[in-house]
Amino acid sequence: MVGVPAPHTGWTFITSHARVLAAIADNPNVRVRDIAARCRLTERAVARIIADLEQDGYLSHTREGRTNTYRIDPDRVLRHPAEAGLTVASLLSLLVQDESERTGTPSGQV
């Protein structure tokens, strides 16, 4: 399990919904508990956000044993009129680190 980071006070630029979506984009099999720790939210809040995202078609999941595998619809358009025409994929390209950035491995090398 991911360690729980120190609490944050004050406002931020990114919504909790965007953070949860980015955590799922990083790992489609991630547990709600790990999303909560990463996003500094309660498990109940994460479950509610996942339900919101599924209800509006941004996210779906399949159950495999005790594990959920999430699927994000990258072509879904963002909801706010100020982001008219921007897709989930464009948002996630800003929020999700490239694997090479996480591991320090140059792109194309494993």
C-alpha positions as CSV (number, residue, x, y, z in Angstrom):
1,M,0.0,0.0,0.0
2,V,1.1,3.5,-0.7
3,G,2.0,5.6,2.4
4,V,-0.4,8.3,3.3
5,P,1.1,11.7,2.5
6,A,0.9,14.6,4.9
7,P,-2.4,16.5,4.7
8,H,-2.7,19.6,2.4
9,T,-4.3,22.8,3.3
10,G,-5.4,25.6,1.0
11,W,-6.7,25.5,-2.6
12,T,-5.2,23.6,-5.5
13,F,-5.5,23.8,-9.3
14,I,-6.6,20.2,-9.9
15,T,-9.9,18.7,-8.8
16,S,-10.3,15.5,-6.9
17,H,-12.1,14.0,-9.9
18,A,-9.1,14.7,-12.1
19,R,-6.7,13.3,-9.5
20,V,-8.7,10.0,-9.2
21,L,-8.8,9.7,-13.0
22,A,-5.0,10.3,-13.2
23,A,-4.4,7.6,-10.6
24,I,-6.5,5.2,-12.5
25,A,-4.8,6.1,-15.8
26,D,-1.4,5.3,-14.1
27,N,-2.7,1.9,-13.0
28,P,-6.0,0.5,-14.3
29,N,-6.0,-2.2,-11.5
30,V,-5.3,0.3,-8.7
31,R,-7.3,-0.3,-5.4
32,V,-9.6,2.4,-4.0
33,R,-7.4,2.4,-0.9
34,D,-4.3,3.2,-2.9
35,I,-6.1,5.9,-4.8
36,A,-7.3,7.5,-1.6
37,A,-3.8,7.6,-0.2
38,R,-2.3,9.0,-3.4
39,C,-5.0,11.7,-3.7
40,R,-5.3,12.4,0.0
41,L,-9.0,11.5,0.1
42,T,-11.1,9.1,2.1
43,E,-11.9,5.8,0.5
44,R,-15.6,6.8,0.6
45,A,-14.8,10.0,-1.3
46,V,-12.9,8.0,-3.9
47,A,-15.8,5.5,-4.3
48,R,-18.2,8.4,-4.8
49,I,-15.9,10.0,-7.4
50,I,-15.6,6.7,-9.3
51,A,-19.4,6.4,-9.3
52,D,-19.7,10.0,-10.7
53,L,-17.1,9.2,-13.4
54,E,-18.9,5.9,-14.3
55,Q,-22.4,7.5,-14.3
56,D,-21.3,10.2,-16.8
57,G,-19.4,7.7,-19.1
58,Y,-15.8,8.8,-18.4
59,L,-14.9,5.5,-16.7
60,S,-16.1,1.9,-16.6
61,H,-14.9,-1.2,-14.8
62,T,-14.9,-4.9,-14.9
63,R,-14.6,-7.2,-11.9
64,E,-12.0,-9.9,-12.1
65,G,-12.2,-11.9,-8.8
66,R,-11.5,-9.4,-6.1
67,T,-9.9,-6.9,-8.5
68,N,-11.5,-4.1,-10.5
69,T,-10.0,-3.2,-13.8
70,Y,-10.9,0.3,-14.9
71,R,-11.2,1.6,-18.5
72,I,-11.1,5.3,-19.2
73,D,-12.9,6.7,-22.3
74,P,-10.0,9.0,-23.6
75,D,-12.3,10.5,-26.3
76,R,-14.9,11.8,-23.8
77,V,-15.1,15.6,-23.9
78,L,-14.6,17.5,-20.6
79,R,-17.8,18.8,-19.0
80,H,-17.2,22.5,-18.4
81,P,-18.0,25.0,-21.2
82,A,-14.6,26.6,-20.7
83,E,-12.9,23.4,-21.8
84,A,-15.3,22.8,-24.7
85,G,-13.7,20.4,-27.2
86,L,-10.9,19.2,-24.9
87,T,-10.8,15.4,-24.3
88,V,-10.0,13.3,-21.3
89,A,-6.9,12.2,-23.1
90,S,-5.6,15.8,-23.3
91,L,-6.2,16.3,-19.6
92,L,-4.4,13.1,-18.7
93,S,-1.5,13.9,-20.9
94,L,-0.8,16.8,-18.5
95,L,-1.4,14.8,-15.3
96,V,0.0,11.3,-15.9
97,Q,3.7,10.9,-15.8
98,D,5.4,9.0,-18.7
99,E,6.8,5.6,-17.5
100,S,10.3,6.8,-18.4
101,E,9.9,9.8,-16.1
102,R,8.8,7.6,-13.2
103,T,11.6,5.1,-13.6
104,G,14.4,7.4,-14.9
105,T,14.7,5.2,-18.0
106,P,15.1,7.0,-21.3
107,S,12.1,6.5,-23.6
108,G,12.3,3.4,-25.8
109,Q,14.6,1.6,-23.3
110,V,13.4,-0.8,-20.7
